[in-house]
Every structure is written in structure tokens, then in C-alpha cells.
Amino acid sequence: MDELLNKLIPIFQKVFKKENLVVELSTSAEDIDTWDSLTHVVLLHEIEKTFSIQFELEELISFKTVEDIIKALASKDGV
């Protein structure tokens, strides 16, 4: 899980335009002021592009924390 978190941190920093953004498993939209519905879509698109995967709609709706995203990533083949 730590390996995937380490790969996600630069994506979060890029999307939210904060080089020093601290991202933990428990991080959620409530923790990042600029994490709104639009940046959520951009973030997930960047993650899909980086890992060459595609999330299902049900997964997208269920994501509440970074840990949720990591669990979904870990379930994908080749990640």
C-alpha cells in the first residue's frame, strides 16, 4: 500500500498545484480546500492515465479517501 501511496503523492501535488502537499491514507476532500467535484474528476483521470487503468463508475462514486483509491488500484491487473 505504501508503494502505491508514494506513486500517488506526485499526482496529487500536480493536480492540486501544491509541491509540499501531504497525502496520507486518510486524506479526503475535506482535508484539501481545492478538492471539489471538478478536481476530483481531474485527479482520477490523471491516476487512470498514469496507471493505464480505468475505474468503474461504482468505484468512482465510492472513493472517499486516498485509501479507497489505493484499494481500487490494487485490485486492477498490472498495477
C-alpha atoms as one frame of an Amber mdcrd trajectory, in Angstrom:
protein
   0.000   0.000   0.000   2.897   2.347   0.772   4.290   1.863  -2.723   1.027
   2.947  -4.344   0.720   5.884  -1.944   4.222   7.018  -2.915   3.228   6.881
  -6.585   0.024   8.847  -5.922   1.602  11.693  -3.957   3.174  13.409  -7.014
  -0.144  13.106  -8.871  -1.975  14.815  -6.014   0.711  17.505  -5.840   0.418
  18.142  -9.569  -3.401  18.223  -9.682  -3.728  20.434  -6.602  -0.681  22.537
  -7.581   0.985  22.178  -4.181   4.533  20.815  -4.153   4.503  20.257  -0.397
   1.033  18.694  -0.181   0.989  15.939   2.440  -1.087  12.975   1.333  -1.914
  10.122   3.701  -4.229   7.122   3.530  -6.878   9.031   5.466  -6.687  12.151
   3.260 -10.081  13.120   1.855 -11.694  16.040   0.059 -12.363  17.589   3.455
  -8.604  17.892   4.015  -7.769  19.737   0.775  -9.533  23.066   0.214  -9.414
  22.878  -3.562 -10.644  19.270  -3.812 -14.041  19.829  -5.387 -16.003  17.818
  -7.932 -14.004  19.155 -10.882 -10.593  18.479  -9.365 -11.878  15.054  -8.291
 -12.509  14.204 -11.941  -9.126  15.620 -12.997  -7.377  13.706 -10.215  -8.961
  10.394 -11.131  -8.247  10.971 -14.819  -4.568  11.587 -14.030  -4.456   8.428
 -11.909  -6.088   6.382 -14.688  -3.640   7.800 -17.232  -0.598   7.188 -15.024
  -1.512   3.598 -14.210  -3.097   2.805 -17.613  -6.305   1.630 -15.950  -9.932
   2.634 -15.939 -12.137   2.864 -12.883 -15.731   1.646 -12.963 -18.463   4.173
 -12.214 -19.291   2.412  -8.949 -15.662   2.778  -7.861 -15.566   6.464  -8.742
 -18.648   7.139  -6.659 -17.348   5.170  -3.675 -13.996   6.976  -3.281 -13.939
   8.936  -0.024 -10.263   8.701   0.985  -6.901   8.088  -0.598  -7.021   4.604
   0.904 -10.202   3.883  -1.096  -8.402   4.874  -4.286  -5.396   2.709  -3.402
  -7.584  -0.324  -2.677  -9.251   0.081  -6.078  -5.868   0.485  -7.773  -4.523
  -2.619  -6.042  -7.430  -4.643  -7.402  -6.524  -3.775 -11.013  -4.408  -6.134
 -13.083  -0.900  -4.923 -13.747  -0.783  -2.284 -11.022
